[in-house]
Amino acid sequence: MSKLLSTTGLLVVGLIAIAVSGPALARLASALVPLVLVAGIVVALLRAVWFFTR
């Protein structure tokens, strides 16, 4: 098998994998947004408490 055919086959398999996993990754990313916001707020509050009570 030539290098061009193997590279093309690998590219096609990679594109199919991205197409199949795309919607699941999008749902995961949208589910993580509130968690990241809450974690950021908690860290900011902890830093503020640490700053004012030092």
Beta strands, then each sheet from edge to edge (+ up, - down):
end
